Amino acid sequence: MSRQNEVFPQLLSQPPLPWLIAAAKEHAAPVLLVGGVIRDALRGDPHADLDIAVAGDLEAFIDTFGRYCGRCPVAIGDPWRDTRRMRLGNTSVDIGKIMGTVSEDLGRRDFTINAMALRLDLSEPIELIDPHGGSADLAAGVIRMISGEALRDDPLRALRAIRYVSTLDGFKIEKSTETTISRYAKAIDEVANERVQAEWERLLGGPHWVSALRLAFDLGLGERTFGGVADLGTVSAWSGSEATVSDLTPQDCRQLRLAALLCGLGAANSSMGERLIERRWPVALARRATLIGSWAMAASGADDNQMVGWAIENHEIAFLASCLIHALSADHKQNGAAALKLETYATRASETPWVRGMHLVSWGMEEGPMLGALLEQTTRGQVERRWDSYKEAHSWARAQVTDNLSEMGH
């Protein structure tokens, strides 16, 4: 209990919890802080979301809380319970009605580690409500469904369990829970696409994403959500190389991880990108990952002209594609050479242009298609290093302007 005595007072002092506690103490029925915030506090992890369960008159509690924080949450159309949501600073607050008694409400939640609660309406001592052994499972690193009904109530919980494998260090799904997930994998088809893909995006951002992906396909969820079984060799290859690439942002990592998965599905093409968007993947993530994967898969058959075009089209995507090619072709000299070329072209395409439109105009060229065509030539020439410096590029471009003006009779 010493750990809890240290953690919970610190947690409850963080805004906006003092407002919620004050409103709870004015309320005539139990008010609970439940779910992931308690799990994260016990693990020493930061939290962003609060889940509040209110017995009795929900509207009365909302009004009381509104007096303390200055505004009221709004209904989100939750199909399971009447839930209101608001954002206070960086914290999202969900306030919903308790379903049955306190014990019954916790029994309807997904996993034991999320079925712990604190009473906000009572004074000290602070006592953890843990009827399903969540604290023991938390200490053991176990993800355990409370009951089979939890999965039938919301099939997305199956994918959420696998997401926890990716995001929580050292956690594994308990065997009977795995069996239940596998048995009811097809139920994921009933879940709204955007909810499924939100879980996938979080899974791809976790430190143990490869293990989670393997588990997702082993249990049937990967095939049902992507439409096929992936060769996860591409995923493993990229995972082994990711740490060697410096300055990758979290978003870069998600894009490359999704691209590696799409390569393993043999589906890294524009049509797959549109399919992901139809399934509510974030548009930028879907399109960039698909482009990274398609360029990586096509690199072995691409000539220099095509790779220069990729670099000019999007040097950031071209660089990430070169990283993926390196990873996927560690033992393939031809592909390794293609990766180095694409990386070189991407680096050059990111440079400040040696020749700009304002230069061409200052030398006497009028704006229009001819100016655009000449700029395209100078851009490609810079990437291909037809010249060794911007001075040589200027000299060449200025001569082209002079020739064009002469042909036009100027």
C-alpha positions in Angstrom: 0.0 0.0 0.0 3.0 2.3 0.4 3.3 2.7 -3.3 -0.4 3.6 -3.6 -0.2 6.0 -0.6 2.5 7.8 -2.5 1.0 7.7 -6.0 -2.7 8.5 -5.5 -2.4 11.8 -3.5 0.0 13.0 -6.2 -2.4 11.9 -9.0 -5.5 13.5 -7.3 -3.7 16.8 -6.9 -3.2 17.3 -10.7 -5.7 19.5 -12.5 -8.5 19.2 -13.2 -9.0 16.5 -10.6 -9.3 18.9 -7.6 -12.4 20.4 -9.4 -13.8 16.9 -10.0 -13.2 16.0 -6.3 -14.9 19.2 -5.1 -18.0 18.4 -7.4 -18.0 14.8 -6.3 -18.1 15.8 -2.6 -21.3 17.8 -3.3 -22.8 14.9 -5.1 -25.3 12.6 -3.4 -24.0 9.3 -4.9 -20.6 7.7 -5.7 -18.3 9.3 -8.2 -15.4 7.2 -9.5 -12.1 7.8 -11.2 -11.6 4.7 -13.3 -9.6 3.0 -16.0 -6.3 3.8 -17.7 -5.4 6.8 -15.5 -5.1 4.6 -12.5 -3.1 2.0 -14.5 -0.7 4.6 -15.7 -0.3 6.2 -12.3 0.6 2.9 -10.7 3.1 2.3 -13.6 4.6 5.7 -13.2 3.5 6.7 -16.7 2.1 10.1 -17.8 -1.6 10.3 -18.6 -3.7 12.5 -20.8 -7.2 11.2 -20.3 -9.6 11.0 -17.3 -12.6 8.6 -17.1 -15.2 9.5 -14.5 -18.2 7.3 -13.7 -21.1 8.9 -11.8 -23.9 7.3 -10.0 -27.2 9.0 -9.4 -28.1 12.2 -11.2 -25.5 12.7 -14.0 -26.9 16.1 -15.0 -26.7 17.4 -11.5 -23.0 16.4 -11.3 -22.3 17.9 -14.7 -23.8 21.2 -13.5 -21.8 21.2 -10.3 -18.6 20.4 -12.1 -19.4 23.2 -14.6 -19.4 25.7 -11.8 -15.9 24.8 -10.8 -14.3 24.6 -14.3 -16.4 27.3 -16.0 -18.0 25.2 -18.7 -19.7 21.8 -19.2 -18.8 18.7 -21.3 -20.9 17.7 -24.3 -22.5 14.4 -25.2 -20.4 12.2 -27.5 -23.1 9.7 -28.5 -21.6 6.8 -26.6 -23.7 3.7 -27.4 -22.9 2.0 -24.1 -23.3 4.7 -21.5 -24.4 8.4 -21.4 -21.0 10.0 -21.7 -19.9 13.7 -21.9 -16.5 14.9 -23.0 -14.5 18.0 -22.6 -10.8 19.0 -22.9 -9.1 21.1 -20.2 -5.6 22.0 -21.2 -3.9 18.8 -22.4 -6.4 16.6 -20.5 -9.4 14.9 -22.1 -12.2 14.3 -19.5 -15.0 11.7 -20.1 -17.8 11.8 -17.6 -20.4 9.0 -17.9 -23.1 7.3 -15.9 -22.3 4.3 -13.8 -23.8 1.1 -15.3 -25.5 -0.6 -12.3 -23.6 -0.8 -9.0 -19.9 0.1 -8.7 -19.0 -3.6 -8.9 -21.2 -4.2 -11.9 -19.8 -1.2 -13.7 -16.2 -2.3 -13.2 -17.2 -5.8 -14.3 -18.4 -4.4 -17.7 -15.0 -2.9 -18.5 -12.4 -4.5 -20.8 -9.3 -5.7 -18.9 -8.5 -6.2 -15.3 -5.8 -3.5 -15.4 -8.5 -1.0 -16.6 -11.1 -2.1 -14.0 -9.6 -0.3 -11.0 -11.2 2.8 -9.4 -10.9 5.5 -6.8 -13.9 7.1 -5.0 -13.7 10.8 -5.5 -16.7 11.6 -3.3 -15.0 10.2 -0.1 -12.4 11.8 2.2 -9.2 10.1 3.1 -8.0 7.4 3.4 -7.8 6.8 -0.4 -8.6 3.2 -1.1 -8.2 1.4 -4.4 -11.3 -0.5 -5.6 -9.9 -3.6 -7.4 -12.5 -6.4 -7.5 -10.9 -8.2 -10.5 -7.2 -8.3 -9.4 -6.1 -5.6 -11.8 -3.2 -4.4 -9.6 -1.8 -8.0 -9.4 -2.1 -8.3 -13.2 -0.4 -4.9 -13.6 2.5 -6.1 -11.5 2.8 -9.3 -13.5 2.5 -7.7 -16.9 -0.7 -9.6 -17.8 -3.5 -8.4 -20.1 -6.6 -10.3 -19.1 -10.2 -9.8 -20.2 -12.6 -9.6 -17.3 -15.1 -11.9 -19.2 -16.1 -13.1 -22.6 -18.9 -10.6 -22.5 -16.3 -7.8 -22.6 -15.3 -8.8 -26.1 -18.9 -9.3 -27.3 -19.9 -5.9 -25.9 -17.1 -4.2 -28.0 -15.1 -6.3 -30.4 -12.5 -3.5 -30.7 -11.2 -4.6 -27.3 -9.5 -7.5 -29.1 -7.3 -5.2 -31.1 -6.8 -2.9 -28.0 -5.3 -5.9 -26.1 -2.8 -6.3 -28.9 -2.1 -2.6 -28.9 -1.2 -2.8 -25.2 1.4 -5.5 -26.1 3.0 -2.8 -28.3 2.8 0.1 -26.0 3.2 -1.3 -22.5 6.7 -2.6 -21.7 6.8 -6.3 -20.7 3.1 -7.1 -21.1 1.6 -10.3 -22.6 -1.9 -11.4 -23.2 -3.1 -14.1 -20.9 -3.7 -17.4 -22.8 -7.5 -17.7 -22.3 -7.8 -14.1 -23.4 -5.8 -14.9 -26.6 -8.1 -17.9 -27.3 -11.2 -15.7 -26.9 -9.8 -13.1 -29.2 -8.9 -15.7 -31.9 -12.4 -17.3 -31.6 -14.2 -14.0 -32.1 -11.7 -12.3 -34.5 -14.4 -11.9 -37.2 -16.4 -9.7 -34.9 -13.9 -6.9 -35.7 -15.7 -6.5 -39.0 -18.6 -5.0 -37.1 -16.5 -2.1 -35.6 -16.4 1.3 -37.3 -13.4 1.6 -39.5 -12.1 4.8 -37.9 -12.0 3.1 -34.5 -10.1 0.1 -35.8 -7.5 2.2 -37.6 -7.0 4.5 -34.6 -6.0 1.4 -32.7 -3.6 0.4 -35.5 -2.0 3.8 -35.5 -1.3 3.6 -31.8 0.0 0.1 -32.2 2.4 1.1 -34.9 3.7 3.9 -32.6 4.6 1.5 -29.7 8.1 0.3 -28.9 7.1 -3.4 -29.2 5.2 -3.0 -32.5 6.7 -6.1 -34.2 5.6 -8.5 -31.5 2.2 -6.9 -31.5 1.9 -7.2 -35.3 2.9 -10.9 -35.2 0.2 -11.5 -32.6 -2.4 -9.6 -34.6 -1.9 -11.8 -37.6 -1.5 -15.0 -35.5 -4.9 -14.3 -33.9 -6.6 -13.4 -37.1 -7.1 -9.6 -36.6 -4.4 -8.6 -39.0 -5.8 -10.5 -41.9 -9.4 -9.3 -41.3 -8.4 -5.6 -41.0 -5.9 -5.6 -43.9 -7.5 -8.2 -46.2 -4.6 -10.5 -46.4 -1.8 -12.3 -44.5 1.5 -10.3 -44.4 5.0 -11.6 -44.8 6.4 -10.1 -41.7 10.0 -10.5 -42.8 9.8 -7.0 -44.2 8.6 -5.8 -40.8 11.4 -7.5 -39.0 14.0 -6.2 -41.5 12.9 -2.6 -41.0 12.7 -3.0 -37.3 16.3 -4.2 -37.2 17.4 -1.1 -39.1 15.2 1.6 -37.6 17.5 2.4 -34.7 20.4 3.0 -37.1 18.6 5.9 -38.8 19.1 9.2 -37.0 16.6 12.0 -36.6 13.5 10.0 -37.4 10.4 11.6 -35.9 7.6 9.5 -34.3 5.5 10.2 -37.5 8.4 9.1 -39.7 8.5 5.8 -37.7 4.8 5.2 -38.1 5.0 5.9 -41.9 8.0 3.5 -42.3 6.4 0.8 -40.1 3.2 0.9 -42.1 5.1 1.0 -45.4 7.1 -2.1 -44.3 3.8 -3.9 -43.4 2.3 -2.9 -46.8 5.4 -4.3 -48.6 4.9 -7.6 -46.7 1.3 -7.6 -47.9 2.5 -6.9 -51.5 0.1 -4.0 -51.4 2.3 -0.9 -51.4 0.6 0.9 -54.3 -1.7 3.8 -54.8 -4.9 1.7 -54.8 -3.9 0.4 -51.3 -3.4 3.9 -50.1 -6.9 4.8 -51.2 -8.2 1.7 -49.5 -6.6 2.7 -46.3 -8.2 6.2 -46.6 -11.6 4.6 -47.2 -11.0 2.7 -43.9 -10.4 6.0 -42.1 -6.6 5.9 -41.9 -5.3 9.5 -41.5 -4.9 10.7 -45.1 -1.3 11.9 -44.8 -0.1 8.8 -43.1 -1.8 6.4 -45.6 -0.6 8.2 -48.7 3.0 8.8 -47.5 3.4 5.2 -46.2 2.0 3.9 -49.5 4.4 6.0 -51.5 7.4 5.0 -49.3 6.5 1.3 -49.8 5.8 1.6 -53.6 9.1 3.4 -54.3 11.0 0.9 -52.1 9.4 -2.1 -54.0 10.0 -0.5 -57.4 13.6 0.7 -56.8 15.3 -2.4 -58.1 13.8 -1.8 -61.5 14.0 2.0 -61.5 16.6 3.9 -63.6 18.3 7.1 -62.5 15.9 9.3 -64.3 12.9 7.8 -62.4 14.7 8.1 -59.0 15.6 11.7 -59.7 11.9 12.3 -60.4 10.9 10.7 -57.1 13.4 12.9 -55.2 12.1 16.0 -56.9 8.5 15.1 -56.3 9.0 14.6 -52.5 12.6 14.5 -51.2 11.4 13.6 -47.6 9.4 10.5 -48.9 12.3 9.6 -51.2 14.8 9.7 -48.2 12.5 7.5 -46.1 12.0 5.1 -49.1 15.8 4.8 -49.3 16.0 3.9 -45.6 13.5 1.1 -46.2 15.3 -0.1 -49.3 18.5 -0.3 -47.3 16.7 -2.4 -44.7 15.0 -4.7 -47.1 18.1 -5.4 -49.3 20.9 -5.9 -46.8 22.2 -8.8 -48.8 21.3 -7.5 -52.2 24.1 -5.4 -53.8 22.0 -4.1 -56.7 19.2 -2.9 -54.4 21.7 -1.5 -51.9 23.2 0.6 -54.7 19.7 1.8 -55.6 19.1 2.8 -52.0 22.3 4.8 -52.0 21.4 6.6 -55.2 18.0 7.5 -54.0 19.3 8.7 -50.7 21.8 10.9 -52.6 19.2 12.3 -54.9 16.8 13.0 -52.0 19.6 14.9 -50.1 20.4 17.0 -53.2 16.7 17.7 -53.8 16.4 19.1 -50.3 19.1 21.7 -51.0 18.2 25.4 -51.6 17.6 25.7 -55.3 20.6 27.0 -57.2 18.4 28.7 -59.8 15.1 30.3 -58.9 12.4 31.9 -60.9 13.4 35.4 -59.7 16.9 34.8 -61.3 15.3 33.9 -64.7 13.1 37.0 -64.5 16.0 39.3 -63.6 17.8 38.0 -66.7 14.9 39.0 -68.9 12.7 35.9 -69.1 9.0 36.4 -68.8 6.8 34.3 -66.5 5.1 31.5 -68.2 5.4 27.9 -69.4 8.9 28.4 -70.8 10.2 29.7 -67.4 8.6 26.7 -65.7 10.2 24.3 -68.1 13.6 25.9 -67.6 13.2 25.8 -63.8 12.4 22.1 -64.1 15.6 21.5 -66.1 17.7 23.4 -63.5 16.2 21.5 -60.6 16.8 18.2 -62.3 20.3 19.3 -63.3 21.1 20.2 -59.7 20.0 16.9 -58.4 21.9 15.0 -61.1 24.9 17.3 -60.5 25.3 18.4 -64.1 27.2 21.3 -62.6 29.5 21.4 -59.6 28.3 24.7 -58.1 25.5 27.2 -58.3 27.7 29.6 -60.2 28.0 27.0 -63.0 24.3 26.4 -62.9 23.7 30.2 -63.1 26.0 30.5 -66.1 24.2 27.6 -67.9 20.7 28.9 -67.1 21.6 32.5 -68.1 22.8 31.2 -71.4 19.5 29.4 -71.9 17.6 32.6 -71.2 19.8 34.5 -73.7 19.2 31.8 -76.4 15.4 31.8 -75.8 15.3 35.6 -76.0 17.3 35.5 -79.3 14.9 32.9 -80.7 12.0 35.2 -79.8 13.6 38.2 -81.4 14.3 40.1 -78.2 
